[in-house]
Amino acid sequence: RGYMLQQYPPARSAPGRRILSLWMARERLWNYTLQIEAGIGRRYALAVWQRDDTHWLGDITDASALLASSKGVPRAWSSSWGQEFGLNDKVFIMERAAAPVLLTLYSAYMRPALVRPSPPSAIGVNPEKVICSTAQCGSIETPLLNFRELPVSVAQLMPSNHSGKTQVSLCVLYRYWSGEKLADWTNSTDFCENLATS
């Protein structure tokens, strides 16, 4: 497992253990989805994951257009910013054919020899790189969506003091912002960095 998550080794890193926990939760949901599909006799066309700190500022692009663009090749879409040397893992949209690969990252880490052929597919220092290399080894195309197609960012709750009263505001982290003009998307949200210095 030394080739996976070198930046956050789960044996010595709390962030690494949280990553594994997230992957495990996704894989459990995927296995539950397989049971539902078997029960109803139908298969989903798309699967989507999002991180719990994801903040949506608009509607997702037309999913039918994404499906029409695939032409039989498994695809998974993510945002064109915040890639961290891999693929942005904040929100991921994948075709059904890509889901068995991308939603079993926990098993790929825990039992790589049983899940992936040699050489190991999930090579990467961080989750973004692991997802990227896993998709490449699984012959999954990974086109990127711009901010207007996938209008998401990372947000958190930030306490601030106004007239002696503490208030909690939702703010967007500038580090993960796409570069669009924030005021074009929301009038009620500021960057966390601005609130921290005000």
N, C-alpha and C positions, 0 to 999 in steps of 0.2 A: 504493500500500500504506500510505499515511500514516494511513488510518483504522483500521488494525489494529495492536494491540499497542503503543499509544503509551507505555504504562508500561514495556515491555521491548522497545524497538526492536532487532530482531535484528542490524542492521548495527553497533550500538554497544554491545550488551548481551549478556553471556554467558548470563544467564537466558533472554533472548529466543531465542538460538540453540538452547538446550536445548529450549525449547518447540517450535520448528520441527522439531528432530530427532525429538521425540516424535510430532508430527503426521505426519511422514514415515513413521516406523515403523508407525504405525497404518494409514496408507493403503496401505502395502505389504502388510500382513497382510490388509487388506480386499480388495485385488486378488487375492491368493492365495486368499482365501475364494471369490471369484467363480469362479475356476478349479475349485475343488473342487466347488462347486454344479453347475457345468456338467458335470463328470465323473460325478457321482452322480445327476444328474437330479432333485435335490431342493433346496429352499431352507431355510435356517435360519429359525427363528421369531424369535429374539432374538440380539442381540449385546451384549457387555459389555466395557467397558474399565475398567481401574483403574490408578492411579499406582503406582509402585514403592515408595512409602513408605506405602501403604495397609495398615492393620492391622484385620483382622476380629476382632470380639469375639462373633460369633454367626452364625446362619444367615440367609441372605437370605429375604425374604418369598416366598410361593408364586408362582412365575413364571406358572403357568396362570391365577391370579387377575388378574395384571397384563394378560395377553393378553385375557382375557375382558372387561376394563374398557374396551378401546380402541374397540370398536364401529366399526371400519373407519377410524378417524382415526389417522394415524401418531403414535406417542407415544414419548417418551424420559423416563426417570425418573432423578432424582438426589436427593440428600439435602436436607432442609429447613434445614440449618445450613451455615455456612461458604460462603455464596454469593458473597461479595466483589463485590457489585453486579451479579451475573450468576447463573450456575448453578454449583453446586459440581462441579468437574471431577475430584474424587478417584476416584469410581466413577460410571459412567454405564451405565444399562441402556436399550437401545433396541430397538424393533421393527424387523423387517427393512426395512420401508418407510422408516424414518428413517435407516438406516445409510448409504445413498449420500450423504446430505447431511452427516452429522456425522462420517463417517470420511474425508472428503476435504478437511479443513481446510488441509492442506499445499498442495494444488493451488489452493484458494481464495485462499491468500496469494500463492503464486508466480505464478499466472496467473488473476487474478480475472475478467478479461473473458471468458475461455474457459469458466469453470466456473459463474459466477453472472451473472444478468442485472443490468442497471443499474436502480436504484442498487445499490451493493455491499451484500451481505447481512451480511458479517462485520465489522460496525462494533463496536469495543470497545477499551477501554484495556488490558484484561488478558484472559487466556484464558477466564475465567469469563464475561465480558461478550461476547466473541466467540462463544462457544458459544450463549449466550442469544439474541443477535441473529440468528445463523445459523439456529437452530431456528425462530424467529419468522418469518423470511423464507421458510423452507421449509415453512411451514404445519404445523409439528410441535408438538403439545401437549406441555407439560413439567410434568406433575404432580410434586409433591414427596413424598418418602417420609420418615416420621419415623424416629427412631433404632431403634425396635424392628423396623421393616420393613427397614431398611438399616443394620445395626449396624457401622459402620466409623468409623475415625478415622485420624489421621496419627501414625506412630510412628517412632522412630529408636533407634539403639544409643548408649548413653551410658556412658562409662567412669566408674567410681567407686572410691573407696579404702575398703576394709574391713580393719581390723587390719593395715595395712601392705601389703595385697595389692590390686592393681588388678583389678577385675572389670568386665565389660561387661554392662549390663542393658538390656533393651528397655523403653522408656518412651513414654508418649503425650504429645503436645504439647498443652498446655492451650488454646493459642490456637485450635486446630481441634477442640476437644472440643464435644460436642453440648449439654452442660449436665446430662446424666444423672449420677446418683451413680456414680462409677467403681467403687466396691466392689460394686455390684449386678451388675457385668459381669465383673470379674476380681479375683482376690486376689493375682495375681503381677505386676501391672504398676502402676507409679506414674506420676505426671506428671513429665515431664523437668525442669520448673521446680523441683519438690521435690528431685530428685536433685542438681541444680546448686547448691542452697543448703545441702545437708545436709553 
